[in-house]
Amino acid sequence: MDDKIWYLEEVNLFKIICPHYYADYKESHEFDSYSKKEFIYFTDEPSTKVYLIDKGRVKIAYYTEEGEEVVKAILSKGEIFGEKTILGETKHNEFAQSLDKETSICSISTNELEGLMLENRNLSLKLYKFIGLRLKRLERRLEIILFKDVRQRTIEFIQELNEDYGKRLLNEEILIKHPYSQKDIASLIGTSRPSLNIVLNNLKEEGILSFSGKEIILKNSKVLDS
């Protein structure tokens, strides 16, 4: 199964997990609202819930001993976080922060989720596949940050975006509509925004891609695989 199918399964988890879609919970369940830069939870805070994004974007990150922020993920509508509580995590080893003016979150307690998993084997399978993918991607991103230069980090991140958001056009180009700003991408691959912009402009001059805002058009995707 390729990563793009995994991503589609991840998005479908929202309707499977969120209590709003269950008759016994719907009337009493409300979404939590957060404003820009508001924290959803802090590092070392007790881990007792899984969170699903209904609207907006959420940054998952932590600070090193030197006080440097390390961004692990930037998530958007339909994605989930805080999932390690399912594996027995009792405290968060990262923080979650809203990035948009209006972020809406569906939260479900660990006990409620475990009850749903016992009743629904399909849900259990999807959740564990999701956790496996998340761990795989974090390991891959750490590897490229440690061992590869900024150009290669950028290329591999674009490959990941293509897996999740790429859509082939009639002229064989690939359109990638993604939720990340250049600042987001720079944080995720461990570089500065100016350095990222230099690489993107070089790739543009080489005829590999064009970019504008949160859209990338791959003109020669085979070069990325070389």
FIKEKE-777244 format. One line per field, with one value per residue: residue number from 1; x, y, z of N, C-alpha, C, O in turn; residue in three letters. Coordinates in nm, 2 decimals. Each point is the difference from the previous one (the first is absolute). Layout:
REM FIKEKE-777244
i (NUM	...)
n.u (X	...)
n.v (Y	...)
n.w (Z	...)
ca.u (X	...)
ca.v (Y	...)
ca.w (Z	...)
c.u (X	...)
c.v (Y	...)
c.w (Z	...)
o.u (X	...)
o.v (Y	...)
o.w (Z	...)
aa (ALA	...)
This chain:
REM FIKEKE-777244
i (1	2	3	4	5	6	7	8	9	10	11	12	13	14	15	16	17	18	19	20	21	22	23	24	25	26	27	28	29	30	31	32	33	34	35	36	37	38	39	40	41	42	43	44	45	46	47	48	49	50	51	52	53	54	55	56	57	58	59	60	61	62	63	64	65	66	67	68	69	70	71	72	73	74	75	76	77	78	79	80	81	82	83	84	85	86	87	88	89	90	91	92	93	94	95	96	97	98	99	100	101	102	103	104	105	106	107	108	109	110	111	112	113	114	115	116	117	118	119	120	121	122	123	124	125	126	127	128	129	130	131	132	133	134	135	136	137	138	139	140	141	142	143	144	145	146	147	148	149	150	151	152	153	154	155	156	157	158	159	160	161	162	163	164	165	166	167	168	169	170	171	172	173	174	175	176	177	178	179	180	181	182	183	184	185	186	187	188	189	190	191	192	193	194	195	196	197	198	199	200	201	202	203	204	205	206	207	208	209	210	211	212	213	214	215	216	217	218	219	220	221	222	223	224	225	226)
n.u (0.08	-0.11	0.20	0.03	0.08	0.23	0.11	0.01	0.16	0.20	0.02	0.06	0.22	0.06	-0.02	0.21	0.15	0.02	0.07	0.14	0.18	0.04	-0.12	0.13	0.10	-0.10	-0.16	0.09	-0.03	0.18	-0.05	0.19	-0.06	0.09	0.09	-0.01	0.10	-0.21	0.04	0.10	0.21	0.00	0.18	0.01	-0.08	-0.13	0.10	-0.13	0.15	-0.20	0.18	-0.20	0.14	-0.09	0.14	0.05	0.12	0.10	0.05	0.11	-0.02	0.21	0.01	0.13	0.16	0.03	-0.15	0.13	-0.08	-0.10	0.04	-0.16	-0.12	-0.05	-0.12	-0.08	-0.11	-0.13	0.12	0.14	-0.10	0.23	0.06	0.15	-0.16	-0.02	0.16	-0.17	-0.03	0.18	0.20	-0.11	0.02	-0.22	0.07	-0.18	0.06	-0.14	-0.07	-0.17	-0.06	-0.01	0.04	-0.04	-0.05	0.07	-0.12	0.19	-0.18	0.17	-0.07	-0.01	0.19	0.08	-0.11	0.07	0.17	-0.06	-0.07	0.19	-0.08	-0.21	-0.16	-0.08	-0.14	-0.22	-0.12	-0.07	-0.18	-0.20	-0.08	-0.11	-0.21	-0.16	-0.06	-0.15	-0.21	-0.11	-0.08	-0.19	-0.19	-0.07	-0.11	-0.21	-0.14	-0.06	-0.16	-0.18	0.08	0.09	0.19	0.18	0.10	0.13	0.20	0.16	0.10	0.16	0.20	0.11	0.12	0.20	0.16	0.09	0.17	0.17	0.04	-0.04	0.18	-0.16	0.06	-0.15	-0.10	0.17	-0.22	0.14	-0.18	0.14	0.03	0.14	0.03	0.03	-0.14	-0.20	-0.04	-0.02	-0.20	-0.15	0.05	-0.13	-0.19	0.17	-0.11	0.13	0.04	-0.15	0.00	0.16	-0.04	-0.12	0.11	0.11	-0.12	-0.03	0.16	-0.02	-0.13	0.10	0.07	-0.22	0.06	-0.16	0.12	-0.23	0.12	-0.06	0.14	-0.10	0.19	0.10	-0.20	0.00	-0.05	-0.22	-0.07	0.02)
n.v (-0.12	0.08	0.10	-0.03	-0.20	-0.03	0.09	-0.12	-0.16	0.08	0.04	-0.18	0.02	0.16	-0.05	-0.06	0.16	0.13	0.08	0.15	-0.14	0.09	-0.17	-0.19	0.01	-0.11	-0.13	-0.19	-0.10	0.04	0.14	-0.11	0.17	0.01	0.11	0.18	-0.17	-0.02	0.04	-0.15	0.01	-0.06	0.12	-0.22	0.09	0.02	-0.20	0.17	0.13	-0.04	0.06	0.11	-0.04	0.15	0.09	0.06	0.16	-0.20	0.15	-0.13	0.06	0.04	-0.01	0.11	-0.16	-0.05	-0.16	-0.18	0.17	-0.15	0.07	-0.05	0.17	-0.04	0.04	-0.16	0.16	-0.04	0.18	-0.18	0.05	-0.01	-0.01	0.16	0.16	0.04	0.15	0.14	0.10	0.02	-0.03	0.20	-0.11	0.05	0.14	0.06	0.03	0.12	-0.10	-0.12	0.13	-0.12	-0.02	-0.13	0.02	-0.16	0.05	-0.12	-0.02	0.04	0.11	0.23	0.13	0.03	0.17	0.21	0.06	0.06	0.22	0.11	-0.20	0.02	0.01	-0.18	-0.12	0.06	-0.07	-0.21	-0.02	0.05	-0.14	-0.17	0.04	0.00	-0.20	-0.11	0.07	-0.08	-0.21	-0.03	0.05	-0.16	-0.17	0.04	-0.03	-0.21	-0.10	0.12	-0.01	0.20	0.01	-0.08	0.15	0.16	-0.05	-0.02	0.20	0.08	-0.09	0.10	0.19	-0.04	-0.05	0.18	0.11	-0.15	0.18	-0.21	0.12	0.15	0.19	-0.12	0.19	0.08	-0.06	0.17	-0.11	0.17	-0.15	-0.09	0.07	0.20	0.16	-0.01	0.08	0.23	0.08	0.00	0.18	0.11	0.11	0.09	0.16	0.13	-0.09	0.02	0.20	0.00	-0.10	0.10	0.16	-0.08	-0.04	0.19	0.08	-0.12	0.17	0.05	0.21	-0.04	0.21	-0.10	0.15	-0.01	0.13	-0.21	0.12	-0.19	0.11	0.01	-0.09	-0.01	0.21	0.04	-0.08	0.19)
n.w (0.00	-0.17	-0.04	-0.23	-0.06	0.00	-0.17	-0.19	0.00	-0.07	-0.23	-0.12	0.03	-0.15	-0.22	-0.05	-0.05	-0.18	0.20	-0.09	-0.02	0.20	-0.09	0.02	-0.20	-0.17	0.09	0.05	-0.20	0.13	-0.17	-0.01	0.14	-0.21	0.18	-0.13	-0.09	-0.08	0.21	-0.14	-0.08	0.22	-0.05	-0.06	-0.19	0.19	0.00	-0.06	-0.12	-0.09	-0.12	0.02	-0.17	0.15	0.16	-0.21	0.11	-0.05	0.16	-0.14	0.22	-0.08	0.22	-0.15	0.01	-0.21	0.04	-0.05	-0.11	0.12	-0.21	0.15	0.10	-0.21	0.19	-0.13	-0.11	0.19	0.04	0.00	0.20	0.04	-0.22	0.03	-0.02	-0.22	-0.06	0.05	-0.20	0.13	-0.12	0.02	-0.19	0.03	-0.16	0.13	-0.22	0.13	-0.18	0.07	-0.17	-0.19	0.23	-0.18	0.22	-0.13	0.18	0.00	0.14	0.15	0.18	-0.02	0.03	0.21	0.10	-0.04	0.13	0.21	0.00	0.03	-0.07	-0.08	0.16	0.09	-0.12	-0.01	0.17	0.00	-0.12	0.09	0.16	-0.09	-0.07	0.15	0.08	-0.12	0.02	0.18	-0.01	-0.11	0.12	0.14	-0.08	-0.06	0.18	0.06	-0.13	0.05	-0.21	0.02	-0.10	0.10	0.13	-0.10	-0.07	0.16	0.05	-0.13	0.04	0.17	-0.05	-0.09	0.15	0.10	-0.09	0.01	-0.14	-0.04	-0.07	-0.07	0.12	0.12	-0.05	0.13	0.01	0.05	0.04	0.04	0.16	-0.15	0.21	-0.10	0.07	-0.09	-0.21	-0.01	0.05	-0.16	-0.12	0.15	-0.07	-0.13	0.11	0.13	0.20	0.17	0.11	0.16	0.20	0.16	0.11	0.18	0.19	0.12	0.13	0.19	0.07	0.19	0.04	0.06	0.02	0.12	0.12	-0.01	-0.14	-0.02	-0.12	0.03	0.00	0.20	-0.03	-0.23	-0.07	0.01	-0.20	-0.11)
ca.u (-0.08	0.08	-0.03	-0.12	-0.12	0.00	-0.04	-0.15	-0.05	0.02	-0.10	-0.13	-0.01	-0.08	-0.14	-0.01	0.03	-0.06	-0.13	-0.11	-0.07	-0.07	-0.13	0.00	0.08	-0.01	-0.07	0.08	0.14	0.03	0.13	0.08	0.05	0.12	0.04	0.13	0.11	-0.05	0.05	-0.10	0.06	0.14	0.10	-0.01	-0.14	-0.05	-0.05	-0.13	-0.10	0.04	-0.06	-0.02	-0.01	-0.12	0.02	0.12	0.12	0.06	0.14	0.05	0.14	0.05	0.12	0.12	0.05	0.05	-0.11	-0.03	-0.13	0.00	-0.14	-0.02	-0.10	-0.10	-0.11	-0.12	-0.13	-0.01	0.11	-0.01	0.13	-0.02	-0.03	0.09	-0.06	-0.05	0.11	0.04	0.07	-0.07	0.02	0.04	0.14	0.00	-0.12	-0.09	-0.04	-0.08	0.07	-0.10	-0.08	-0.11	0.02	-0.11	0.05	-0.09	0.08	-0.07	0.08	0.06	-0.09	-0.11	0.06	0.02	-0.12	-0.03	0.10	-0.04	-0.12	0.02	0.13	0.04	0.05	0.13	0.09	0.03	0.08	0.14	0.06	0.03	0.11	0.12	0.04	0.05	0.13	0.08	0.03	0.08	0.14	0.05	0.03	0.11	0.11	0.04	0.05	0.14	0.10	-0.01	0.01	-0.13	-0.06	-0.05	-0.11	-0.12	-0.04	-0.07	-0.13	-0.09	-0.04	-0.10	-0.12	-0.05	-0.07	-0.12	-0.08	0.02	-0.11	0.05	-0.08	-0.01	0.13	0.09	0.05	-0.07	-0.04	0.00	-0.06	0.04	-0.04	0.12	0.07	0.14	0.05	-0.04	0.09	0.13	0.01	-0.02	0.12	0.11	0.09	-0.06	-0.08	0.08	0.07	-0.11	-0.04	0.11	-0.01	-0.12	0.03	0.10	-0.08	-0.08	0.09	0.04	-0.12	-0.05	-0.13	-0.03	-0.07	-0.07	-0.08	0.00	-0.01	0.13	-0.02	0.11	0.01	0.09	0.00	0.10	0.13	-0.01	0.03	0.14)
ca.v (0.12	0.11	0.11	0.08	-0.07	0.02	0.13	0.00	-0.07	0.09	0.10	-0.07	-0.03	0.10	-0.04	-0.13	0.02	0.11	-0.03	0.08	-0.08	-0.11	0.05	0.01	0.12	0.12	0.11	0.06	0.02	0.12	0.02	0.10	0.10	0.06	0.11	-0.01	-0.02	-0.06	-0.14	-0.10	-0.06	0.04	-0.10	-0.06	0.00	-0.13	-0.04	-0.07	0.01	0.00	0.12	-0.01	0.14	0.02	0.12	0.06	-0.07	-0.02	-0.03	-0.09	0.03	0.00	0.08	-0.07	0.06	0.13	0.10	0.01	-0.07	-0.10	-0.02	-0.14	-0.01	0.10	-0.08	0.07	-0.06	-0.14	-0.07	-0.02	0.01	-0.05	-0.14	-0.09	-0.04	-0.14	-0.09	0.01	0.12	0.07	0.15	0.04	0.03	0.11	0.09	0.02	0.14	0.04	0.09	0.09	0.09	-0.08	-0.14	-0.08	-0.13	-0.11	-0.08	-0.12	-0.06	-0.13	-0.11	-0.01	-0.06	-0.14	-0.07	-0.01	-0.09	-0.14	-0.03	0.02	-0.05	0.09	0.13	-0.04	-0.02	0.13	0.08	-0.05	0.03	0.14	0.02	-0.05	0.10	0.12	-0.04	-0.02	0.13	0.08	-0.06	0.04	0.14	0.02	-0.05	0.09	0.12	-0.03	-0.05	0.05	0.14	0.07	-0.04	-0.14	0.00	0.07	-0.09	-0.11	0.05	0.01	-0.13	-0.04	0.07	-0.07	-0.12	0.04	0.10	0.01	-0.04	0.01	0.08	-0.06	0.01	-0.08	0.07	-0.03	0.11	-0.03	0.10	-0.04	0.10	0.06	0.12	-0.03	0.00	-0.13	-0.10	0.02	-0.05	-0.14	-0.07	0.05	0.10	0.14	0.03	0.04	-0.11	-0.07	0.07	-0.01	-0.13	0.00	0.08	-0.07	-0.11	0.06	0.04	-0.13	-0.05	-0.11	0.04	0.14	0.01	0.12	-0.02	-0.14	-0.09	-0.04	-0.07	-0.08	-0.01	-0.12	-0.07	-0.10	0.06	-0.01	-0.14	-0.03)
ca.w (0.00	-0.01	0.10	-0.03	0.06	0.15	0.03	-0.01	0.12	0.11	0.00	0.04	0.14	0.07	0.01	0.08	0.14	0.07	0.06	-0.07	-0.09	0.07	0.06	0.15	0.04	-0.09	0.05	0.11	-0.04	-0.06	-0.04	0.07	-0.09	0.04	-0.09	-0.05	0.10	0.12	0.03	0.03	0.11	0.02	0.03	0.14	0.05	-0.01	-0.13	0.03	-0.11	-0.14	-0.06	-0.15	-0.05	-0.09	-0.07	0.04	-0.01	0.13	0.00	0.10	0.01	0.13	0.01	0.04	0.13	-0.04	-0.02	-0.14	-0.04	-0.11	-0.04	-0.04	-0.10	-0.01	-0.04	-0.05	0.01	-0.02	0.06	0.14	0.07	0.13	-0.01	0.07	0.13	-0.03	0.03	0.14	0.04	0.11	0.00	-0.13	-0.02	-0.10	0.02	-0.12	0.00	-0.12	-0.09	-0.07	0.09	0.04	-0.01	0.07	0.03	0.06	0.08	0.06	0.10	-0.03	0.04	-0.10	-0.13	0.02	-0.01	-0.15	-0.07	0.03	-0.07	-0.14	-0.04	-0.11	0.06	0.06	-0.11	-0.06	0.10	0.01	-0.13	0.01	0.09	-0.07	-0.10	0.07	0.05	-0.12	-0.05	0.09	-0.01	-0.13	0.00	0.09	-0.08	-0.10	0.06	0.05	-0.09	-0.14	-0.02	-0.01	-0.13	0.00	0.10	-0.07	-0.10	0.06	0.05	-0.12	-0.03	0.10	-0.04	-0.12	0.04	0.07	-0.06	-0.15	-0.09	-0.14	-0.09	-0.13	-0.07	0.07	0.11	0.12	0.08	0.15	0.09	0.13	0.11	0.07	-0.05	-0.02	0.14	0.05	-0.07	0.05	0.14	-0.01	-0.06	0.08	-0.07	0.01	-0.11	-0.12	-0.06	-0.08	-0.12	-0.10	-0.06	-0.09	-0.12	-0.08	-0.06	-0.10	-0.11	-0.07	-0.07	0.07	0.06	0.03	0.13	0.04	0.12	0.04	-0.11	-0.07	-0.12	-0.04	-0.15	-0.03	0.13	0.00	0.05	0.14	0.04	-0.04)
c.u (0.09	-0.04	-0.13	-0.12	0.00	-0.05	-0.16	-0.07	0.01	-0.12	-0.14	-0.02	-0.09	-0.14	-0.02	0.01	-0.08	-0.14	-0.12	-0.08	-0.07	-0.12	0.01	0.08	-0.03	-0.07	0.08	0.14	0.02	0.15	0.07	0.06	0.13	0.04	0.15	0.11	-0.05	0.04	-0.12	0.04	0.15	0.08	-0.01	-0.14	-0.05	-0.07	-0.13	-0.10	0.07	-0.08	-0.02	-0.03	-0.13	0.03	0.13	0.12	0.06	0.14	0.04	0.15	0.05	0.13	0.12	0.05	0.06	-0.11	-0.04	-0.13	0.02	-0.14	0.00	-0.10	-0.09	-0.12	-0.12	-0.12	0.00	0.11	-0.02	0.14	-0.03	-0.02	0.08	-0.06	-0.06	0.10	0.05	0.07	-0.09	0.02	0.05	0.15	0.02	-0.12	-0.08	-0.05	-0.08	0.08	-0.09	-0.09	-0.12	0.04	-0.10	0.05	-0.11	0.09	-0.08	0.10	0.06	-0.09	-0.11	0.06	0.03	-0.13	-0.05	0.09	-0.04	-0.12	0.02	0.14	0.06	0.07	0.14	0.11	0.05	0.09	0.14	0.07	0.04	0.12	0.13	0.05	0.06	0.14	0.10	0.04	0.09	0.15	0.06	0.04	0.12	0.13	0.05	0.05	0.15	0.10	-0.01	0.00	-0.14	-0.07	-0.07	-0.12	-0.12	-0.06	-0.08	-0.13	-0.10	-0.05	-0.11	-0.13	-0.07	-0.08	-0.14	-0.10	0.00	-0.12	0.06	-0.09	0.00	0.13	0.11	0.08	-0.08	-0.03	0.00	-0.06	0.01	-0.03	0.11	0.05	0.15	0.07	-0.02	0.10	0.14	0.02	0.00	0.13	0.13	0.09	-0.07	-0.09	0.08	0.07	-0.09	-0.03	0.11	-0.01	-0.12	0.02	0.10	-0.08	-0.09	0.08	0.04	-0.12	-0.07	-0.14	-0.02	-0.08	-0.06	-0.09	0.01	-0.03	0.14	-0.05	0.13	0.00	0.08	0.02	0.11	0.13	0.00	0.04	0.14	0.10)
c.v (0.12	0.11	0.07	-0.06	0.01	0.13	0.01	-0.07	0.09	0.10	-0.06	-0.03	0.11	-0.04	-0.13	0.03	0.11	-0.03	0.07	-0.09	-0.12	0.05	0.02	0.12	0.13	0.12	0.07	0.04	0.13	0.01	0.10	0.10	0.06	0.11	-0.02	0.00	-0.05	-0.14	-0.09	-0.09	0.03	-0.13	-0.04	0.01	-0.14	-0.03	-0.09	0.00	-0.01	0.11	-0.01	0.14	0.01	0.12	0.06	-0.09	0.00	-0.04	-0.09	0.02	-0.02	0.09	-0.09	0.06	0.13	0.11	0.01	-0.08	-0.10	-0.04	-0.15	-0.01	0.12	-0.06	0.09	-0.08	-0.15	-0.08	-0.01	0.02	-0.04	-0.15	-0.10	-0.04	-0.14	-0.10	0.00	0.12	0.07	0.15	0.03	0.04	0.11	0.09	0.01	0.14	0.03	0.10	0.10	0.07	-0.08	-0.15	-0.07	-0.14	-0.09	-0.08	-0.12	-0.06	-0.14	-0.11	-0.01	-0.06	-0.15	-0.08	-0.02	-0.10	-0.15	-0.04	0.00	-0.04	0.09	0.12	-0.03	-0.01	0.13	0.08	-0.05	0.02	0.15	0.03	-0.05	0.09	0.12	-0.02	-0.01	0.14	0.08	-0.06	0.05	0.15	0.03	-0.05	0.10	0.13	-0.02	-0.02	0.06	0.15	0.06	-0.03	-0.14	-0.01	0.06	-0.10	-0.12	0.04	0.02	-0.14	-0.05	0.08	-0.06	-0.12	0.03	0.08	0.01	-0.05	0.02	0.07	-0.06	0.01	-0.07	0.07	-0.04	0.12	-0.04	0.12	-0.05	0.11	0.08	0.13	-0.03	0.00	-0.14	-0.10	0.01	-0.06	-0.16	-0.07	0.06	0.09	0.14	0.02	0.05	-0.11	-0.09	0.07	-0.01	-0.13	-0.01	0.07	-0.07	-0.12	0.06	0.04	-0.13	-0.06	-0.12	0.03	0.15	0.01	0.14	-0.02	-0.14	-0.10	-0.02	-0.08	-0.07	-0.02	-0.12	-0.08	-0.11	0.04	-0.02	-0.14	-0.04	0.02)
c.w (0.00	0.10	-0.03	0.05	0.15	0.04	-0.01	0.11	0.12	0.01	0.04	0.14	0.07	0.02	0.08	0.14	0.07	0.06	-0.06	-0.10	0.06	0.07	0.15	0.04	-0.07	0.07	0.11	-0.04	-0.07	-0.04	0.08	-0.10	0.06	-0.10	-0.04	0.11	0.13	0.01	0.02	0.11	0.01	0.02	0.15	0.06	-0.01	-0.13	0.02	-0.11	-0.14	-0.06	-0.15	-0.04	-0.09	-0.09	0.04	-0.01	0.14	-0.01	0.12	0.01	0.14	0.00	0.05	0.13	-0.03	-0.03	-0.15	-0.03	-0.11	-0.03	-0.05	-0.11	0.00	-0.07	-0.04	0.01	-0.03	0.06	0.15	0.07	0.15	0.01	0.08	0.14	-0.02	0.03	0.14	0.04	0.10	0.01	-0.14	0.00	-0.10	0.03	-0.13	0.00	-0.13	-0.08	-0.07	0.10	0.05	-0.02	0.08	0.02	0.07	0.09	0.06	0.10	-0.04	0.03	-0.11	-0.13	0.02	-0.01	-0.14	-0.07	0.04	-0.08	-0.15	-0.05	-0.11	0.05	0.06	-0.11	-0.06	0.09	0.01	-0.12	0.00	0.09	-0.07	-0.10	0.06	0.05	-0.11	-0.06	0.09	0.00	-0.13	0.00	0.09	-0.08	-0.10	0.06	0.05	-0.10	-0.14	0.00	-0.02	-0.13	0.01	0.10	-0.07	-0.10	0.06	0.07	-0.11	-0.04	0.10	-0.03	-0.12	0.03	0.06	-0.08	-0.15	-0.08	-0.15	-0.09	-0.14	-0.08	0.07	0.11	0.13	0.08	0.15	0.07	0.14	0.11	0.06	-0.06	-0.01	0.14	0.06	-0.05	0.06	0.14	0.00	-0.05	0.07	-0.07	0.02	-0.13	-0.12	-0.07	-0.08	-0.13	-0.11	-0.07	-0.10	-0.13	-0.09	-0.08	-0.11	-0.12	-0.08	-0.07	0.07	0.06	-0.01	0.13	0.02	0.12	0.04	-0.11	-0.06	-0.13	-0.04	-0.15	-0.04	0.12	0.00	0.05	0.15	0.05	-0.02	0.12)
o.u (0.09	-0.11	-0.06	-0.09	-0.11	-0.08	-0.06	-0.10	-0.09	-0.05	-0.08	-0.11	-0.06	-0.05	-0.10	-0.06	-0.04	-0.09	-0.11	-0.11	-0.05	0.01	-0.06	-0.01	0.03	0.06	-0.01	0.07	-0.08	0.08	-0.06	0.05	0.01	-0.03	0.06	-0.01	0.09	0.00	-0.09	-0.08	0.06	-0.05	-0.01	-0.02	0.04	-0.07	0.02	-0.11	0.12	-0.11	0.09	-0.08	0.00	-0.06	0.03	0.00	-0.02	0.04	-0.04	0.07	-0.07	0.04	-0.02	-0.05	0.01	0.03	-0.08	-0.01	0.06	-0.08	0.07	0.01	-0.01	0.01	-0.01	0.00	0.06	-0.01	-0.07	0.10	-0.12	-0.04	-0.03	0.05	-0.01	-0.03	0.10	0.05	-0.12	-0.08	0.07	0.05	0.11	-0.08	0.06	-0.05	0.04	0.06	0.04	-0.01	-0.04	-0.01	-0.02	0.05	-0.07	0.10	-0.12	0.12	-0.06	-0.01	-0.04	-0.07	-0.03	0.00	-0.05	-0.05	0.01	-0.02	-0.08	0.10	0.12	0.10	0.09	0.11	0.12	0.09	0.09	0.12	0.11	0.09	0.10	0.12	0.10	0.09	0.11	0.12	0.09	0.09	0.12	0.11	0.09	0.10	0.12	0.09	0.08	0.12	0.09	-0.04	-0.10	-0.12	-0.11	-0.09	-0.11	-0.12	-0.11	-0.10	-0.12	-0.12	-0.10	-0.11	-0.12	-0.11	-0.09	-0.12	-0.07	-0.06	0.04	-0.12	0.08	0.03	0.11	0.08	-0.11	0.10	-0.07	0.06	-0.06	-0.03	-0.02	0.00	0.05	0.09	0.08	0.06	0.07	0.10	0.07	0.03	0.11	0.13	-0.11	0.02	-0.03	0.01	0.03	-0.02	-0.04	0.02	0.01	-0.05	-0.02	0.03	-0.02	-0.04	0.03	0.02	-0.07	-0.09	0.09	-0.06	0.05	-0.09	0.11	-0.07	0.08	-0.08	0.10	-0.09	-0.01	0.10	0.04	0.08	0.11	0.05	0.05	0.12)
o.v (0.02	0.00	0.05	0.06	0.02	0.02	0.06	0.05	0.00	0.02	0.06	-0.02	-0.04	0.01	-0.02	-0.07	-0.02	-0.05	-0.04	0.03	-0.09	0.10	0.10	0.04	0.10	0.11	0.12	0.06	0.04	-0.07	0.10	-0.04	0.02	0.00	-0.09	0.08	-0.01	-0.08	0.03	-0.04	0.04	-0.11	0.09	-0.04	-0.07	0.08	-0.11	-0.06	0.01	0.02	-0.06	0.08	-0.06	0.01	0.00	-0.11	0.09	-0.08	0.02	-0.02	-0.02	0.04	-0.08	0.10	0.08	0.11	0.09	-0.11	0.03	-0.05	-0.03	-0.09	0.07	-0.05	0.11	-0.11	-0.04	-0.12	0.08	-0.02	-0.01	-0.05	-0.11	-0.09	-0.08	-0.11	-0.07	0.00	0.02	0.07	-0.08	0.07	0.02	-0.03	-0.02	0.04	-0.04	0.09	0.10	-0.03	0.02	-0.05	0.03	-0.07	0.04	-0.06	0.01	-0.01	-0.07	-0.10	-0.12	-0.09	-0.07	-0.11	-0.10	-0.07	-0.08	-0.12	-0.06	0.08	0.02	0.05	0.07	0.05	0.03	0.07	0.08	0.02	0.03	0.08	0.06	0.02	0.05	0.09	0.05	0.02	0.07	0.08	0.03	0.03	0.09	0.07	0.02	0.07	0.09	0.03	-0.03	0.07	-0.07	-0.02	-0.01	-0.07	-0.06	-0.02	-0.03	-0.07	-0.03	-0.01	-0.06	-0.06	0.00	-0.03	-0.07	-0.02	0.08	-0.10	0.11	-0.02	-0.10	-0.09	0.02	-0.06	-0.06	0.08	-0.10	0.10	-0.10	0.11	0.08	0.02	-0.11	-0.08	-0.05	-0.08	-0.10	-0.06	-0.06	-0.11	-0.03	-0.01	0.01	-0.06	-0.04	-0.01	-0.04	-0.07	0.00	-0.01	-0.05	-0.04	0.00	-0.02	-0.07	-0.03	0.01	-0.11	-0.07	-0.09	0.07	-0.10	0.10	-0.08	-0.05	-0.10	0.09	-0.09	0.06	-0.05	-0.05	0.01	-0.04	-0.08	-0.02	-0.02	-0.11	-0.02)
o.w (0.08	0.06	0.10	0.05	0.06	0.09	0.09	0.05	0.08	0.11	0.07	0.05	0.10	0.11	0.06	0.09	0.11	-0.07	0.02	-0.03	-0.07	0.07	0.05	0.12	0.06	-0.01	0.02	0.08	-0.09	0.06	0.04	-0.11	0.12	-0.12	0.05	0.09	0.10	-0.09	0.08	0.09	-0.11	0.03	0.09	0.11	-0.10	-0.06	0.04	0.01	-0.01	0.03	-0.07	0.06	-0.11	-0.11	0.12	-0.05	0.08	-0.09	0.11	-0.10	0.10	-0.10	0.09	0.05	0.09	-0.03	-0.03	0.04	-0.10	0.08	-0.10	-0.09	0.10	-0.11	0.05	0.06	-0.10	0.01	0.06	-0.07	0.04	0.10	0.02	0.06	0.10	0.04	0.04	0.12	-0.02	0.05	-0.07	0.09	-0.06	0.09	-0.11	0.11	-0.11	0.05	-0.06	0.11	0.12	-0.12	0.12	-0.10	0.08	-0.05	0.02	-0.02	-0.08	-0.07	-0.03	-0.06	-0.10	-0.05	-0.04	-0.09	-0.09	-0.03	-0.08	0.02	-0.01	-0.06	-0.02	0.02	-0.02	-0.04	0.00	0.00	-0.04	-0.04	0.02	-0.01	-0.04	-0.02	0.01	-0.03	-0.05	0.00	0.00	-0.06	-0.03	0.01	-0.02	-0.06	-0.01	0.01	-0.08	0.10	-0.02	-0.01	-0.05	-0.02	0.02	0.00	-0.05	0.00	0.02	-0.04	-0.05	0.02	0.00	-0.05	-0.02	0.01	-0.07	0.03	-0.03	-0.01	-0.02	-0.09	-0.03	0.07	-0.01	0.03	0.03	0.01	0.04	-0.04	0.09	-0.12	0.04	0.02	0.07	0.08	0.02	0.03	0.07	0.04	-0.05	0.00	0.07	-0.10	-0.11	-0.12	-0.11	-0.10	-0.12	-0.12	-0.11	-0.10	-0.12	-0.12	-0.10	-0.11	-0.12	-0.06	-0.07	0.00	-0.03	0.04	-0.05	-0.01	0.03	0.02	-0.02	0.01	-0.03	-0.06	-0.11	0.07	0.11	0.06	0.06	0.11	0.04	-0.02)
aa (MET	ASP	ASP	LYS	ILE	TRP	TYR	LEU	GLU	GLU	VAL	ASN	LEU	PHE	LYS	ILE	ILE	CYS	PRO	HIS	TYR	TYR	ALA	ASP	TYR	LYS	GLU	SER	HIS	GLU	PHE	ASP	SER	TYR	SER	LYS	LYS	GLU	PHE	ILE	TYR	PHE	THR	ASP	GLU	PRO	SER	THR	LYS	VAL	TYR	LEU	ILE	ASP	LYS	GLY	ARG	VAL	LYS	ILE	ALA	TYR	TYR	THR	GLU	GLU	GLY	GLU	GLU	VAL	VAL	LYS	ALA	ILE	LEU	SER	LYS	GLY	GLU	ILE	PHE	GLY	GLU	LYS	THR	ILE	LEU	GLY	GLU	THR	LYS	HIS	ASN	GLU	PHE	ALA	GLN	SER	LEU	ASP	LYS	GLU	THR	SER	ILE	CYS	SER	ILE	SER	THR	ASN	GLU	LEU	GLU	GLY	LEU	MET	LEU	GLU	ASN	ARG	ASN	LEU	SER	LEU	LYS	LEU	TYR	LYS	PHE	ILE	GLY	LEU	ARG	LEU	LYS	ARG	LEU	GLU	ARG	ARG	LEU	GLU	ILE	ILE	LEU	PHE	LYS	ASP	VAL	ARG	GLN	ARG	THR	ILE	GLU	PHE	ILE	GLN	GLU	LEU	ASN	GLU	ASP	TYR	GLY	LYS	ARG	LEU	LEU	ASN	GLU	GLU	ILE	LEU	ILE	LYS	HIS	PRO	TYR	SER	GLN	LYS	ASP	ILE	ALA	SER	LEU	ILE	GLY	THR	SER	ARG	PRO	SER	LEU	ASN	ILE	VAL	LEU	ASN	ASN	LEU	LYS	GLU	GLU	GLY	ILE	LEU	SER	PHE	SER	GLY	LYS	GLU	ILE	ILE	LEU	LYS	ASN	SER	LYS	VAL	LEU	ASP	SER)
